[in-house]
Amino acid sequence: MRISARNQIAGKIIAIQPGATTSHISLELPGGTVMMASITNEAVADLGLKVGQIATALVKASDVMIGVD
């Protein structure tokens, strides 16, 4: 599959925390940094995601926001 997202980062799924409608997927990147994605439970099932599986994070965003108190 070809997609337009240029920011593609491969890593290993180290945790899947399901919620009522969405799951938090923790992806460990090379070097040990952990990236988290929030996706629907349906998407987790459709993709067959499992802890230990290699997956790719695709980042397509026009803004990244950070806030502090």
Biopython code that builds the backbone (N, CA, C, O; Angstrom):
import numpy as np
from Bio.PDB.StructureBuilder import StructureBuilder

atoms = [
    (1, "MET", "N", (0.843, -1.169, 0.000)),
    (1, "MET", "CA", (0.000, 0.000, 0.000)),
    (1, "MET", "C", (0.889, 1.232, 0.000)),
    (1, "MET", "O", (1.897, 1.280, 0.705)),
    (2, "ARG", "N", (0.517, 2.219, -0.785)),
    (2, "ARG", "CA", (1.222, 3.499, -0.812)),
    (2, "ARG", "C", (0.340, 4.542, -0.157)),
    (2, "ARG", "O", (-0.861, 4.608, -0.422)),
    (3, "ILE", "N", (0.940, 5.359, 0.700)),
    (3, "ILE", "CA", (0.191, 6.423, 1.370)),
    (3, "ILE", "C", (0.988, 7.720, 1.313)),
    (3, "ILE", "O", (2.187, 7.706, 1.033)),
    (4, "SER", "N", (0.323, 8.833, 1.577)),
    (4, "SER", "CA", (0.974, 10.133, 1.466)),
    (4, "SER", "C", (1.751, 10.537, 2.716)),
    (4, "SER", "O", (2.587, 11.438, 2.640)),
    (5, "ALA", "N", (1.512, 9.914, 3.845)),
    (5, "ALA", "CA", (2.212, 10.286, 5.075)),
    (5, "ALA", "C", (3.704, 9.998, 4.936)),
    (5, "ALA", "O", (4.098, 8.866, 4.658)),
    (6, "ARG", "N", (4.515, 11.002, 5.126)),
    (6, "ARG", "CA", (5.968, 10.847, 4.994)),
    (6, "ARG", "C", (6.623, 10.435, 6.310)),
    (6, "ARG", "O", (7.713, 9.863, 6.307)),
    (7, "ASN", "N", (5.983, 10.715, 7.407)),
    (7, "ASN", "CA", (6.535, 10.385, 8.716)),
    (7, "ASN", "C", (6.076, 8.989, 9.103)),
    (7, "ASN", "O", (4.998, 8.819, 9.673)),
    (8, "GLN", "N", (6.893, 7.996, 8.794)),
    (8, "GLN", "CA", (6.588, 6.603, 9.078)),
    (8, "GLN", "C", (7.686, 6.067, 9.990)),
    (8, "GLN", "O", (8.866, 6.096, 9.640)),
    (9, "ILE", "N", (7.284, 5.576, 11.167)),
    (9, "ILE", "CA", (8.254, 5.139, 12.167)),
    (9, "ILE", "C", (7.896, 3.725, 12.611)),
    (9, "ILE", "O", (6.839, 3.500, 13.201)),
    (10, "ALA", "N", (8.778, 2.781, 12.324)),
    (10, "ALA", "CA", (8.533, 1.382, 12.694)),
    (10, "ALA", "C", (8.993, 1.126, 14.127)),
    (10, "ALA", "O", (9.972, 1.704, 14.597)),
    (11, "GLY", "N", (8.269, 0.255, 14.799)),
    (11, "GLY", "CA", (8.624, -0.119, 16.159)),
    (11, "GLY", "C", (7.898, -1.384, 16.563)),
    (11, "GLY", "O", (7.250, -2.033, 15.743)),
    (12, "LYS", "N", (8.013, -1.732, 17.849)),
    (12, "LYS", "CA", (7.387, -2.942, 18.364)),
    (12, "LYS", "C", (6.288, -2.561, 19.350)),
    (12, "LYS", "O", (6.498, -1.725, 20.229)),
    (13, "ILE", "N", (5.122, -3.174, 19.202)),
    (13, "ILE", "CA", (4.013, -2.930, 20.127)),
    (13, "ILE", "C", (4.381, -3.543, 21.473)),
    (13, "ILE", "O", (4.638, -4.743, 21.571)),
    (14, "ILE", "N", (4.404, -2.702, 22.516)),
    (14, "ILE", "CA", (4.762, -3.203, 23.845)),
    (14, "ILE", "C", (3.572, -3.226, 24.793)),
    (14, "ILE", "O", (3.642, -3.845, 25.855)),
    (15, "ALA", "N", (2.484, -2.564, 24.428)),
    (15, "ALA", "CA", (1.291, -2.588, 25.273)),
    (15, "ALA", "C", (0.075, -2.182, 24.462)),
    (15, "ALA", "O", (0.149, -1.342, 23.565)),
    (16, "ILE", "N", (-1.048, -2.803, 24.803)),
    (16, "ILE", "CA", (-2.347, -2.432, 24.243)),
    (16, "ILE", "C", (-3.288, -2.295, 25.429)),
    (16, "ILE", "O", (-3.579, -3.275, 26.115)),
    (17, "GLN", "N", (-3.761, -1.082, 25.669)),
    (17, "GLN", "CA", (-4.653, -0.823, 26.791)),
    (17, "GLN", "C", (-6.034, -0.483, 26.254)),
    (17, "GLN", "O", (-6.282, 0.654, 25.854)),
    (18, "PRO", "N", (-6.945, -1.472, 26.242)),
    (18, "PRO", "CA", (-8.279, -1.215, 25.709)),
    (18, "PRO", "C", (-9.123, -0.375, 26.662)),
    (18, "PRO", "O", (-9.019, -0.500, 27.882)),
    (19, "GLY", "N", (-9.956, 0.477, 26.085)),
    (19, "GLY", "CA", (-10.920, 1.260, 26.842)),
    (19, "GLY", "C", (-12.316, 0.933, 26.347)),
    (19, "GLY", "O", (-12.514, -0.067, 25.658)),
    (20, "ALA", "N", (-13.274, 1.761, 26.689)),
    (20, "ALA", "CA", (-14.663, 1.521, 26.309)),
    (20, "ALA", "C", (-14.839, 1.528, 24.785)),
    (20, "ALA", "O", (-15.537, 0.676, 24.235)),
    (21, "THR", "N", (-14.210, 2.484, 24.112)),
    (21, "THR", "CA", (-14.345, 2.575, 22.648)),
    (21, "THR", "C", (-13.012, 2.659, 21.932)),
    (21, "THR", "O", (-12.926, 2.332, 20.748)),
    (22, "THR", "N", (-11.967, 3.093, 22.630)),
    (22, "THR", "CA", (-10.648, 3.221, 22.012)),
    (22, "THR", "C", (-9.596, 2.484, 22.826)),
    (22, "THR", "O", (-9.773, 2.231, 24.017)),
    (23, "SER", "N", (-8.505, 2.146, 22.164)),
    (23, "SER", "CA", (-7.373, 1.508, 22.821)),
    (23, "SER", "C", (-6.149, 2.396, 22.675)),
    (23, "SER", "O", (-5.999, 3.107, 21.682)),
    (24, "HIS", "N", (-5.278, 2.348, 23.674)),
    (24, "HIS", "CA", (-4.002, 3.055, 23.620)),
    (24, "HIS", "C", (-2.931, 2.033, 23.267)),
    (24, "HIS", "O", (-2.733, 1.052, 23.984)),
    (25, "ILE", "N", (-2.249, 2.269, 22.166)),
    (25, "ILE", "CA", (-1.218, 1.374, 21.672)),
    (25, "ILE", "C", (0.137, 2.017, 21.955)),
    (25, "ILE", "O", (0.406, 3.126, 21.495)),
    (26, "SER", "N", (0.992, 1.324, 22.712)),
    (26, "SER", "CA", (2.344, 1.813, 22.984)),
    (26, "SER", "C", (3.310, 1.125, 22.030)),
    (26, "SER", "O", (3.388, -0.103, 21.989)),
    (27, "LEU", "N", (4.043, 1.924, 21.267)),
    (27, "LEU", "CA", (4.977, 1.434, 20.264)),
    (27, "LEU", "C", (6.383, 1.863, 20.669)),
    (27, "LEU", "O", (6.684, 3.054, 20.748)),
    (28, "GLU", "N", (7.246, 0.867, 20.925)),
    (28, "GLU", "CA", (8.631, 1.175, 21.288)),
    (28, "GLU", "C", (9.452, 1.324, 20.010)),
    (28, "GLU", "O", (9.517, 0.415, 19.183)),
    (29, "LEU", "N", (10.073, 2.487, 19.872)),
    (29, "LEU", "CA", (10.862, 2.796, 18.683)),
    (29, "LEU", "C", (12.311, 2.394, 18.903)),
    (29, "LEU", "O", (12.730, 2.198, 20.044)),
    (30, "PRO", "N", (13.085, 2.268, 17.825)),
    (30, "PRO", "CA", (14.513, 2.000, 17.997)),
    (30, "PRO", "C", (15.131, 3.069, 18.898)),
    (30, "PRO", "O", (14.861, 4.257, 18.722)),
    (31, "GLY", "N", (15.941, 2.664, 19.843)),
    (31, "GLY", "CA", (16.530, 3.604, 20.789)),
    (31, "GLY", "C", (15.759, 3.690, 22.087)),
    (31, "GLY", "O", (16.228, 4.310, 23.042)),
    (32, "GLY", "N", (14.559, 3.069, 22.145)),
    (32, "GLY", "CA", (13.829, 2.994, 23.396)),
    (32, "GLY", "C", (12.726, 4.009, 23.605)),
    (32, "GLY", "O", (11.979, 3.896, 24.577)),
    (33, "THR", "N", (12.593, 4.990, 22.740)),
    (33, "THR", "CA", (11.505, 5.952, 22.872)),
    (33, "THR", "C", (10.171, 5.241, 22.650)),
    (33, "THR", "O", (10.060, 4.382, 21.774)),
    (34, "VAL", "N", (9.160, 5.599, 23.444)),
    (34, "VAL", "CA", (7.837, 4.999, 23.298)),
    (34, "VAL", "C", (6.875, 6.047, 22.743)),
    (34, "VAL", "O", (6.775, 7.157, 23.264)),
    (35, "MET", "N", (6.177, 5.675, 21.686)),
    (35, "MET", "CA", (5.157, 6.522, 21.073)),
    (35, "MET", "C", (3.809, 5.874, 21.337)),
    (35, "MET", "O", (3.686, 4.651, 21.279)),
    (36, "MET", "N", (2.807, 6.674, 21.624)),
    (36, "MET", "CA", (1.485, 6.128, 21.905)),
    (36, "MET", "C", (0.485, 6.631, 20.873)),
    (36, "MET", "O", (0.510, 7.793, 20.467)),
    (37, "ALA", "N", (-0.397, 5.722, 20.459)),
    (37, "ALA", "CA", (-1.475, 6.073, 19.541)),
    (37, "ALA", "C", (-2.796, 5.657, 20.170)),
    (37, "ALA", "O", (-2.870, 4.648, 20.871)),
    (38, "SER", "N", (-3.823, 6.430, 19.920)),
    (38, "SER", "CA", (-5.170, 6.112, 20.380)),
    (38, "SER", "C", (-5.997, 5.783, 19.148)),
    (38, "SER", "O", (-6.221, 6.641, 18.295)),
    (39, "ILE", "N", (-6.457, 4.522, 19.058)),
    (39, "ILE", "CA", (-7.249, 4.092, 17.906)),
    (39, "ILE", "C", (-8.471, 3.333, 18.406)),
    (39, "ILE", "O", (-8.512, 2.903, 19.559)),
    (40, "THR", "N", (-9.454, 3.171, 17.547)),
    (40, "THR", "CA", (-10.675, 2.480, 17.974)),
    (40, "THR", "C", (-10.388, 1.007, 18.263)),
    (40, "THR", "O", (-9.471, 0.412, 17.698)),
    (41, "ASN", "N", (-11.191, 0.442, 19.150)),
    (41, "ASN", "CA", (-11.082, -0.985, 19.442)),
    (41, "ASN", "C", (-11.333, -1.806, 18.183)),
    (41, "ASN", "O", (-10.723, -2.858, 17.987)),
    (42, "GLU", "N", (-12.229, -1.323, 17.336)),
    (42, "GLU", "CA", (-12.522, -2.009, 16.082)),
    (42, "GLU", "C", (-11.279, -2.065, 15.192)),
    (42, "GLU", "O", (-11.019, -3.086, 14.556)),
    (43, "ALA", "N", (-10.510, -0.972, 15.143)),
    (43, "ALA", "CA", (-9.287, -0.947, 14.340)),
    (43, "ALA", "C", (-8.252, -1.925, 14.890)),
    (43, "ALA", "O", (-7.552, -2.586, 14.123)),
    (44, "VAL", "N", (-8.153, -2.017, 16.219)),
    (44, "VAL", "CA", (-7.228, -2.982, 16.839)),
    (44, "VAL", "C", (-7.580, -4.391, 16.381)),
    (44, "VAL", "O", (-6.702, -5.164, 15.997)),
    (45, "ALA", "N", (-8.867, -4.722, 16.422)),
    (45, "ALA", "CA", (-9.322, -6.055, 16.009)),
    (45, "ALA", "C", (-9.108, -6.278, 14.516)),
    (45, "ALA", "O", (-8.615, -7.332, 14.114)),
    (46, "ASP", "N", (-9.473, -5.295, 13.686)),
    (46, "ASP", "CA", (-9.328, -5.424, 12.239)),
    (46, "ASP", "C", (-7.871, -5.626, 11.822)),
    (46, "ASP", "O", (-7.583, -6.389, 10.900)),
    (47, "LEU", "N", (-6.949, -4.932, 12.514)),
    (47, "LEU", "CA", (-5.528, -5.045, 12.191)),
    (47, "LEU", "C", (-4.884, -6.265, 12.840)),
    (47, "LEU", "O", (-3.769, -6.646, 12.482)),
    (48, "GLY", "N", (-5.583, -6.878, 13.791)),
    (48, "GLY", "CA", (-5.033, -8.036, 14.491)),
    (48, "GLY", "C", (-3.825, -7.683, 15.333)),
    (48, "GLY", "O", (-2.881, -8.468, 15.428)),
    (49, "LEU", "N", (-3.848, -6.495, 15.951)),
    (49, "LEU", "CA", (-2.690, -6.041, 16.716)),
    (49, "LEU", "C", (-2.464, -6.900, 17.949)),
    (49, "LEU", "O", (-3.404, -7.271, 18.651)),
    (50, "LYS", "N", (-1.187, -7.210, 18.200)),
    (50, "LYS", "CA", (-0.787, -8.020, 19.342)),
    (50, "LYS", "C", (0.498, -7.452, 19.932)),
    (50, "LYS", "O", (1.324, -6.894, 19.209)),
    (51, "VAL", "N", (0.665, -7.594, 21.237)),
    (51, "VAL", "CA", (1.915, -7.191, 21.890)),
    (51, "VAL", "C", (3.048, -8.022, 21.295)),
    (51, "VAL", "O", (2.907, -9.231, 21.110)),
    (52, "GLY", "N", (4.171, -7.371, 20.997)),
    (52, "GLY", "CA", (5.329, -8.028, 20.409)),
    (52, "GLY", "C", (5.391, -7.907, 18.898)),
    (52, "GLY", "O", (6.426, -8.185, 18.292)),
    (53, "GLN", "N", (4.292, -7.492, 18.290)),
    (53, "GLN", "CA", (4.207, -7.354, 16.834)),
    (53, "GLN", "C", (4.934, -6.090, 16.376)),
    (53, "GLN", "O", (4.916, -5.071, 17.067)),
    (54, "ILE", "N", (5.566, -6.162, 15.215)),
    (54, "ILE", "CA", (6.165, -4.982, 14.600)),
    (54, "ILE", "C", (5.057, -4.229, 13.862)),
    (54, "ILE", "O", (4.261, -4.825, 13.137)),
    (55, "ALA", "N", (5.019, -2.911, 14.060)),
    (55, "ALA", "CA", (4.008, -2.067, 13.436)),
    (55, "ALA", "C", (4.659, -0.742, 13.049)),
    (55, "ALA", "O", (5.767, -0.432, 13.488)),
    (56, "THR", "N", (3.971, 0.023, 12.236)),
    (56, "THR", "CA", (4.484, 1.319, 11.803)),
    (56, "THR", "C", (3.524, 2.418, 12.209)),
    (56, "THR", "O", (2.330, 2.350, 11.922)),
    (57, "ALA", "N", (4.055, 3.438, 12.885)),
    (57, "ALA", "CA", (3.280, 4.636, 13.223)),
    (57, "ALA", "C", (3.352, 5.569, 12.022)),
    (57, "ALA", "O", (4.433, 5.843, 11.502)),
    (58, "LEU", "N", (2.203, 6.050, 11.592)),
    (58, "LEU", "CA", (2.119, 6.984, 10.475)),
    (58, "LEU", "C", (1.636, 8.314, 11.027)),
    (58, "LEU", "O", (0.548, 8.393, 11.597)),
    (59, "VAL", "N", (2.438, 9.358, 10.863)),
    (59, "VAL", "CA", (2.104, 10.659, 11.433)),
    (59, "VAL", "C", (1.794, 11.627, 10.310)),
    (59, "VAL", "O", (2.634, 11.896, 9.452)),
    (60, "LYS", "N", (0.582, 12.144, 10.328)),
    (60, "LYS", "CA", (0.163, 13.134, 9.333)),
    (60, "LYS", "C", (-0.583, 14.225, 10.100)),
    (60, "LYS", "O", (-1.756, 14.060, 10.434)),
    (61, "ALA", "N", (0.085, 15.318, 10.373)),
    (61, "ALA", "CA", (-0.541, 16.381, 11.159)),
    (61, "ALA", "C", (-0.003, 17.734, 10.705)),
    (61, "ALA", "O", (1.162, 17.853, 10.324)),
    (62, "SER", "N", (-0.841, 18.725, 10.748)),
    (62, "SER", "CA", (-0.407, 20.065, 10.398)),
    (62, "SER", "C", (0.075, 20.832, 11.626)),
    (62, "SER", "O", (0.797, 21.821, 11.499)),
    (63, "ASP", "N", (-0.323, 20.377, 12.816)),
    (63, "ASP", "CA", (0.063, 21.061, 14.051)),
    (63, "ASP", "C", (0.392, 20.044, 15.130)),
    (63, "ASP", "O", (-0.220, 18.980, 15.216)),
    (64, "VAL", "N", (1.368, 20.394, 15.947)),
    (64, "VAL", "CA", (1.653, 19.657, 17.173)),
    (64, "VAL", "C", (1.574, 20.689, 18.289)),
    (64, "VAL", "O", (2.283, 21.695, 18.261)),
    (65, "MET", "N", (0.710, 20.440, 19.276)),
    (65, "MET", "CA", (0.511, 21.407, 20.353)),
    (65, "MET", "C", (1.048, 20.860, 21.666)),
    (65, "MET", "O", (0.946, 19.667, 21.949)),
    (66, "ILE", "N", (1.626, 21.760, 22.464)),
    (66, "ILE", "CA", (2.105, 21.424, 23.800)),
    (66, "ILE", "C", (1.605, 22.512, 24.727)),
    (66, "ILE", "O", (1.668, 23.694, 24.388)),
    (67, "GLY", "N", (1.107, 22.126, 25.896)),
    (67, "GLY", "CA", (0.640, 23.112, 26.852)),
    (67, "GLY", "C", (1.163, 22.814, 28.239)),
    (67, "GLY", "O", (1.440, 21.661, 28.569)),
    (68, "VAL", "N", (1.298, 23.832, 29.041)),
    (68, "VAL", "CA", (1.713, 23.695, 30.443)),
    (68, "VAL", "C", (0.876, 24.636, 31.290)),
    (68, "VAL", "O", (0.312, 25.608, 30.786)),
    (69, "ASP", "N", (0.799, 24.343, 32.573)),
    (69, "ASP", "CA", (0.089, 25.224, 33.515)),
    (69, "ASP", "C", (1.008, 26.307, 34.008)),
    (69, "ASP", "O", (0.597, 27.148, 34.807)),
]
sb = StructureBuilder()
sb.init_structure("model")
sb.init_model(0)
sb.init_chain("A")
sb.init_seg("    ")
for serial, (resi, resn, name, xyz) in enumerate(atoms, 1):
    if name == "N":
        sb.init_residue(resn, " ", resi, " ")
    sb.init_atom(name, np.array(xyz, "f"), 0.0, 1.0, " ", f" {name:<3s}", serial, name[0])
structure = sb.get_structure()
